Amino acid sequence: MNAELVKKALEKVLNPNVLVNMVSRRVRQLNSGAGGLSRPLVAGLANLGAGDIALHEIIEDKMSFEMPEIIALTRPTGTNRKRPQHWAKNKTGAAGEENGANDFPARKRAGTHS
C-alpha cells in the first residue's frame, strides 16, 4: 500500500484501527470476485492493488462509516436488587439445617486434626 494514500485516508477516518478494518473488509470484497461489490467504485485504477483501490475509495468518499454513540455504563449498587424467594436471609436456623450447615461441627474430638 502507498504510504501517501494511507496518510490521506487517515485524514478522512481519523482512527487508524477503523481505517485498517475498512480497508481489510474492502480488500476482501474486491478479491472475492462475486457480486457487485467486487468491482472498484472509482474509475481508472486498473493497475493498482486491492489495498490501494480501497484507500482511493475512502479518500474520494465512496466509502463511509459511523462510529457508535458511547454510552456511559453504571454499575448496579445492589440496594434495590431482588433476591430469589428460596434464598434465606441468613444461614442460621431452619435454612442452615436444610443446607447441611450443621453436619460437620468444628472439632468435636480433641487431638484428631491440628
C-alpha positions in Angstrom: 0.0 0.0 0.0 1.1 3.5 -0.7 2.1 5.5 2.4 0.8 8.7 0.9 -2.6 7.2 0.3 -2.7 5.9 3.9 -2.0 9.5 5.2 -4.8 11.0 3.1 -7.2 8.3 4.2 -6.3 8.9 7.9 -7.3 12.5 7.4 -10.8 11.2 6.5 -11.2 8.4 9.0 -9.1 9.8 11.9 -8.8 6.4 13.7 -6.2 4.1 12.4 -7.9 1.0 13.8 -11.1 1.9 11.9 -9.1 2.5 8.8 -7.5 -0.9 9.0 -10.8 -2.6 9.4 -12.4 -0.7 6.5 -9.5 -1.4 4.1 -9.4 -5.1 5.2 -13.1 -5.6 4.6 -13.0 -3.8 1.2 -9.9 -5.8 0.1 -11.8 -9.0 0.9 -14.8 -7.8 -1.2 -12.6 -6.8 -4.1 -10.8 -10.1 -4.1 -13.9 -12.2 -3.8 -14.8 -11.7 -7.4 -18.5 -12.3 -6.9 -21.3 -9.8 -6.9 -21.4 -6.0 -7.5 -19.1 -5.2 -4.6 -16.1 -6.9 -6.3 -15.7 -4.0 -8.8 -13.9 -0.8 -7.8 -16.1 2.2 -7.0 -13.5 4.5 -8.6 -12.6 4.6 -12.3 -9.1 4.5 -13.7 -7.4 2.4 -11.1 -6.7 -0.7 -13.2 -3.0 -1.1 -12.3 -3.3 -0.7 -8.5 -3.6 -3.4 -5.9 -6.8 -4.0 -3.9 -5.4 -2.1 -0.9 -4.7 1.0 -2.9 -8.1 0.8 -4.6 -9.7 0.6 -1.1 -7.7 3.6 0.1 -8.7 5.6 -3.0 -12.4 4.8 -2.4 -12.1 6.1 1.2 -10.3 9.3 0.1 -12.9 10.0 -2.5 -15.7 9.4 0.0 -17.1 6.4 -1.9 -17.0 4.5 1.5 -18.1 5.9 4.8 -18.6 4.7 8.4 -20.4 5.6 11.5 -19.0 5.5 15.0 -21.5 4.2 17.6 -22.6 6.5 20.3 -20.6 6.0 23.5 -22.9 5.3 26.4 -21.6 5.6 30.0 -22.2 2.4 31.9 -23.1 2.4 35.6 -22.5 -0.5 38.0 -25.6 -1.6 39.9 -25.5 -0.7 43.6 -27.3 -3.8 44.8 -29.6 -1.9 47.2 -32.7 -2.5 45.1 -31.7 -5.9 43.9 -34.3 -8.6 44.4 -33.2 -12.0 45.7 -34.9 -15.2 44.8 -37.6 -16.2 47.3 -35.9 -19.5 48.1 -32.7 -17.8 49.4 -32.6 -17.4 53.1 -31.6 -14.1 54.6 -29.1 -15.8 56.9 -27.8 -19.3 57.2 -28.8 -20.0 60.7 -32.0 -21.8 61.8 -34.0 -24.0 59.6 -32.5 -22.8 56.3 -29.0 -23.6 57.6 -30.1 -27.1 58.8 -31.6 -27.9 55.4 -28.4 -27.0 53.6 -26.3 -29.2 55.8 -24.6 -26.3 57.6 -24.5 -28.3 60.9 -23.4 -31.6 59.5 -19.8 -31.1 60.4 -19.4 -29.3 63.7 -16.0 -27.7 64.3 -13.5 -30.1 66.0 -15.6 -32.1 68.4 -12.9 -34.6 69.1 -9.7 -33.2 70.6 -6.4 -34.2 69.0 -7.7 -35.6 65.7 -6.5 -32.8 63.5 -4.2 -30.0 64.1 
